[in-house]
Amino acid sequence: MNKRPRPVTVTILGKEYKIVCDEDEKETLIQSAQDLDKQMRAIRDSGKVTSPDRIAVMAALNLSHELRQARSINHSPSQTLVEKLTTLRHKIENVLENA
């Protein structure tokens, strides 16, 4: 994969931003910028927040909250699986010890 940094131009809330990223991260960066733009437009269009700075902070807070929720959801099944495997291992050890 190509890791050479290149400038990428993204548009967020009508403003262009030039960001340098590795070539193999370009598409992810563009998609992330589109997600942020969508979030910021929804906040702006709600009419509750009008300042671009406040819109950006609210969008960042919303996206950070969504990320934490996703991490929590993804972490819980793993933890449950680890706990179940540990319990199963103890049961197997007990059976082998008493055999």
N, C-alpha and C positions, 0 to 999 in steps of 0.2 A: 504494500500500500504506500501511496505517496504521502509523506509527512511534511512536505515543503510548505511553509506558511504562504498564504496568498490573501490579498484583500478581497473581502466580500461586501457588497453593498446591500443592506436590508432597509426596508421602510417600516417605520413604526409610528403610528398616529400621524401620518403625513410627512414625517421627517426622515431623511435618509441618513443612515449611519454606515460608515465604512469600518469594518472589523476585520482584523487579520486572524486567520485560523488555518489549520492544516487542511490540505486539499480533501483528505478523507473525512473531515468533519463538516465540510461545507453544507451538505444537504440537511444535516441535523441542526446546524446553526440557522439556516433559512427557515426550517420548520418551527424552531423555537421562537424566532422573531415573528413568524406568522401567528403563533399561539399567543404571544405577548400582545401583538397588535389587536387581535380579536378580543382579548380580555380587556385591554385598555379602551377599545371602542365601546364595548358593552357598558363599562363603568361610566364613560363620558355620556353615552346615549341615555343612560338612566336619569340624567339630569341632577343627580344628587351631589356629584363632585364635578367641578369645572376646571380647576387649576391643573395644568399638565403635570406639575410635580406631585400633587396629591393623587391624581389618577395613576401615575407610575407607582407610587408607594402602595396604593390599594391593590393594584394588579400584582405587584411583587408579593404582597401579603397573601393574596388569594392563591397564587401559584405555589408559594411556599407551604401554605396550609394543605393544598391538594397533594403536594409531594410527601409531606409528613403522613397524611392519611394513607397514601399508597404504600409507603414504607411500612407503616404499622400493619396494614392488611397483609402485606407480603411477609412480614416477620412472624406474625402470629401462627400461621400454619407450620412454619419451620420449627418454631419453638414447641408447638404441640407435637409434631412428629418426633422431635428429639426426646421429649418427655415420654412418649409412648414407646419409643425404641429402648430407652433406658429401663422402663418398667418391664418390657418384654425380656431384655437381657437378664435382669434380676430374676425373673421367673425361670428362665432357662438355666441359669446358674444354680438356683435352688433345686430344680429337678435333677440336674446332673450331680449335685452334691448328695442328694438323698437316694440316688439310684444304686 
